[in-house]
Amino acid sequence: MDEVKQLVTDIKNRKLKPIYFLMGEEAYYIDKISDYIEASVLTEEERGFNQIVLYGRDVTMEDIIGTSKRYPMMSEYQVVIVKEAQDLSKTIEKLSDYANTPQPTTILVFNYKYKKIDKRKNLYKALKKNGVVFESKKLYENQVADWIRRVLSSKKYTITPKAAQMLVEFLGTDLSKINKELEKLQIILSKGSQITPEIIEENIGISKDFNNFELRKAVGSKNVVKAHQIAHYFAENPKDNPMVVTVSLLFSFFSQLLRLHGMKDKSPRNIASTIKVNPYFVDEYITAARNYPMRKVSEVIAILHEFDVKSKGVNSNAVSEGQLLKEMLVRIMG
């Protein structure tokens, strides 16, 4: 993110603000910016007296404001970091007066995860005027694979499109969780290495042959044998392959096919851009569109809705997820 890079550059160049209010659904960037401030603003000698880490569940807003008004000892700044600040959401507006006239020798950092403050209220206006308000937004699923590639490229690694997609489908869009797995791989792989599906399977435990990515591909190509092999594997490993995730991913896939059918320009480049998929996977979508005309796609979406409800225990008569999945695939590919 350009905004994150600019923030880090400004901090590195000592263009510091008295308050950094880091908020939003994606915890990864909040942690990254906060950790950078914690590690770089003060020297190791200065931190002992001038760097304070507080936790929202343990303090009041009055405690934080009182601490922030103190003067640093033998240092230009003191740094006050409030972690899990979302626990103070009911009293956060009490920060408004301080934000209007912040202590210039204090760098106050709020890690306000999974929530946002009201942009119509005085606190937001004061923070924007005198500090930094950074909103960390969740990436859409189709953006995460590119994020993985960028992160790895900055560390001198590469990853195949299939391997990146495996990580997204297994770990979701939680960047912190994905980053932890990437860091594990970086420990065992030398710089310049390419991360492949085989490496992911061996070290993270995601099957390269039996996963939602391969199921989607099998369904799209109407490879009935392969689809039912994967369904059998899922039935044998239900905790690692919950049906609700499979249904969600197939629903996303067929929704994209519906958009593809409605397109006039079906060139590979336009398909990738319009339905927001990596160009590497466009042929898979073109094949699926041939196998599933628009009317059939609409039927499949209705089937997925039906089995989404059943997978949550409604009108399923205590049928196992494995049995439901097999029945669903028969109806989709029939």
WOHU-V368422 format. One record per residue. PHI is phi in degrees with one decimal (999 if undefined). Layout:
phi=PHI
phi=PHI
//
This chain:
phi=999
phi=-63.1
phi=-63.9
phi=-65.6
phi=-59.3
phi=-65.5
phi=-60.3
phi=-64.0
phi=-62.0
phi=-62.9
phi=-64.9
phi=-59.9
phi=-87.8
phi=65.2
phi=-88.6
phi=-93.9
phi=-111.1
phi=-72.7
phi=-139.2
phi=-120.5
phi=-104.0
phi=-103.5
phi=-137.7
phi=127.3
phi=-74.5
phi=-95.9
phi=-70.7
phi=-55.9
phi=-72.5
phi=-59.7
phi=-63.7
phi=-61.8
phi=-67.8
phi=-61.0
phi=-63.0
phi=-66.7
phi=-61.9
phi=-60.1
phi=-90.4
phi=-120.7
phi=-71.5
phi=-106.2
phi=-76.0
phi=-60.0
phi=-68.3
phi=-73.8
phi=-63.3
phi=-54.4
phi=-101.9
phi=-121.3
phi=-120.2
phi=-125.4
phi=-111.8
phi=-117.2
phi=-123.6
phi=-54.1
phi=-72.9
phi=-104.7
phi=-131.2
phi=-106.5
phi=-62.5
phi=-63.1
phi=-61.0
phi=-65.4
phi=-65.0
phi=-61.5
phi=-64.6
phi=-69.1
phi=-82.8
phi=-70.9
phi=-99.2
phi=-69.8
phi=-106.8
phi=53.3
phi=-157.2
phi=-70.3
phi=-133.5
phi=-113.8
phi=-115.7
phi=-118.7
phi=-112.7
phi=-106.8
phi=-89.3
phi=51.5
phi=-67.4
phi=-62.7
phi=-68.2
phi=-103.1
phi=-59.2
phi=-71.6
phi=-120.0
phi=-61.8
phi=-64.3
phi=-64.1
phi=-76.4
phi=-56.2
phi=-61.6
phi=-64.0
phi=-64.9
phi=-72.2
phi=-136.1
phi=-70.9
phi=-66.7
phi=-68.9
phi=-96.7
phi=-114.3
phi=-105.9
phi=-101.3
phi=-119.6
phi=-108.2
phi=-99.8
phi=-105.7
phi=-82.3
phi=67.7
phi=-139.1
phi=-136.2
phi=-86.1
phi=-72.0
phi=-72.4
phi=-88.9
phi=-94.4
phi=-62.2
phi=-59.4
phi=-59.5
phi=-63.6
phi=-67.6
phi=-65.4
phi=-64.2
phi=-73.8
phi=-114.3
phi=-145.6
phi=-124.3
phi=-113.2
phi=-116.2
phi=-104.0
phi=-93.7
phi=-95.4
phi=-63.1
phi=-79.4
phi=-72.2
phi=-55.8
phi=-74.6
phi=-98.8
phi=-71.8
phi=-60.4
phi=-64.9
phi=-62.0
phi=-59.5
phi=-63.4
phi=-66.3
phi=-61.0
phi=-67.5
phi=-61.2
phi=-67.1
phi=-102.4
phi=72.8
phi=-124.3
phi=-127.6
phi=-146.4
phi=-74.7
phi=-55.9
phi=-65.2
phi=-63.3
phi=-63.1
phi=-66.4
phi=-59.9
phi=-63.2
phi=-63.4
phi=-72.1
phi=-86.2
phi=-105.1
phi=77.8
phi=-105.7
phi=-76.1
phi=-64.2
phi=-63.9
phi=-65.0
phi=-63.8
phi=-61.6
phi=-61.0
phi=-68.7
phi=-64.2
phi=-64.3
phi=-62.7
phi=-66.4
phi=-66.3
phi=-68.5
phi=-96.4
phi=-109.3
phi=-76.5
phi=-58.7
phi=93.8
phi=-73.5
phi=-104.8
phi=-87.6
phi=-114.9
phi=-56.8
phi=-63.8
phi=-65.7
phi=-63.1
phi=-62.1
phi=-70.4
phi=-107.0
phi=-112.2
phi=90.9
phi=-94.4
phi=-66.0
phi=-77.0
phi=-106.9
phi=-124.4
phi=-148.9
phi=-64.6
phi=-61.0
phi=-70.9
phi=-65.1
phi=-57.8
phi=-64.0
phi=-65.7
phi=-64.0
phi=-62.1
phi=-92.3
phi=56.3
phi=-87.2
phi=-62.3
phi=-60.9
phi=-63.0
phi=-60.2
phi=-77.4
phi=-63.3
phi=-66.6
phi=-60.6
phi=-65.1
phi=-62.2
phi=-61.0
phi=-64.5
phi=-79.5
phi=-131.0
phi=-65.1
phi=-66.5
phi=-84.8
phi=-137.0
phi=-63.0
phi=-63.3
phi=-59.6
phi=-71.1
phi=-59.6
phi=-61.6
phi=-61.7
phi=-69.3
phi=-67.3
phi=-61.6
phi=-61.3
phi=-62.2
phi=-73.3
phi=-65.5
phi=-66.4
phi=-62.4
phi=-61.1
phi=-65.2
phi=-60.9
phi=-61.7
phi=-83.7
phi=-83.5
phi=-84.4
phi=-91.6
phi=-103.7
phi=-69.6
phi=-52.4
phi=-64.4
phi=-69.7
phi=-61.4
phi=-58.9
phi=-70.9
phi=-74.6
phi=-94.5
phi=59.2
phi=-128.4
phi=-61.9
phi=-52.2
phi=-57.8
phi=-99.8
phi=-61.4
phi=-59.8
phi=-61.8
phi=-72.2
phi=-64.1
phi=-61.5
phi=-63.9
phi=-64.8
phi=-68.5
phi=-78.1
phi=-128.9
phi=-59.8
phi=-56.6
phi=-62.0
phi=-66.6
phi=-59.5
phi=-62.1
phi=-63.2
phi=-63.1
phi=-61.4
phi=-65.8
phi=-62.4
phi=-64.2
phi=-59.8
phi=-60.5
phi=-80.0
phi=-63.5
phi=-65.9
phi=-62.9
phi=-65.6
phi=-96.7
phi=94.6
phi=-95.1
phi=56.0
phi=-107.5
phi=51.8
phi=59.3
phi=-74.7
phi=-67.9
phi=-61.3
phi=-60.9
phi=-66.6
phi=-61.6
phi=-62.7
phi=-63.2
phi=-63.0
phi=-61.8
phi=-66.9
phi=-59.0
phi=-70.8
phi=-67.0
phi=-92.8
phi=-75.0
//
